[in-house]
Amino acid sequence: MPQRRHSTTPPKEAKLFRNNRSQAVRIPVEFELPGEKVLISREGDRLVIEPVRKPGLTGLLAQWAKEPRLGPEEDFPEIDDMPVKSEDFFK
């Protein structure tokens, strides 16, 4: 995933705490991230936290390509294709 760093802000100290068996960090309001999930990775001794972005059209199409396709025995059922009734629109 490419890095997207738009601006640099000065570092700010944040509190670490325990949440059950996990370590958590209180993120100051000016560093708030959108959404409900993040990606976390390590670069040397740094932790990088970035928001999980919704897939664009390309990602959505790639996800659909992974979906199982209908096999020959699972064809769509036949549907009666009734002829359209002609109507006189110029009465």
N, C-alpha and C positions, 0 to 999 in steps of 0.2 A: 504494500500500500504506500503510495507516495506521501511524503511529508508535506503538510500544508501549514506553514508558519506565516501568518499574515502580519503579526506585529509582535514586538517584544515588550514585555512589561517587567519592571524590576521585581526581583524575587520577594516573597513575603513569607514569613514564618507561619506554619500551620500546626495544629495539634494532632498528634497521633493518639489513638485510643483502641481499646479492644472491643470487638463485637462478637461475642461467643468465642470461637477459636480463631477468628480472623483479625488481622490488624486493619484498622481503617484510618482514614485521614479526613479531617474536617476541612472542606474546601471553602475558602473565603468567597463572599458573594461576587467579587469582581472577577473571579476565575470560574464562575458557574458554567457548566456545560449543558447543552440542550439534550433532551431525550431522557431515557431511563437506563440506558446501557452505555458502557464505554469499553474501549480496547485498551489494554495495558501491556506495555512491553518494556524491556530493559535495554538500555544503551550504556554499557559499562556499569558505573555505579549510580546512574540516573534511572528513574522510572518515568516513562512517557505515558500519559493518559490522554486519549483522544475520543471524541464522541463517535458512536456507531452511526454511520450515515445510511440513510435509506438508499437501496440500489436505484440507479437511474434506469432508463429504458434498456440500455445494453445489459446491465446486470439482471434485470427482470427477464429479458429474453433468454439469457444464459441459464437462469434458474428454470424457466419453462422447458428448455431443451433437455434438462435432466429428468423431467417427469416421464413416467412410463407411457408408452404409446399403445393405442389399441391394436391388438393383433387381428389376424384374419377371422378368427373365431369370435372376436368381440366387436364386430362391426355394429354400426348404429342400426337400430331397427328400421324397417321399411315404413315410410310415411306416405299415406295416400296423397298424391299431388292433384288436388281437385282443380279443374279448370276455373279460371276467373270468369265471373258473370259479367257480361258486357252491360254497360250502363250508358245511357244517353245523357251526357253532361250539358248539352245545348238545347234543352227543352224550352 
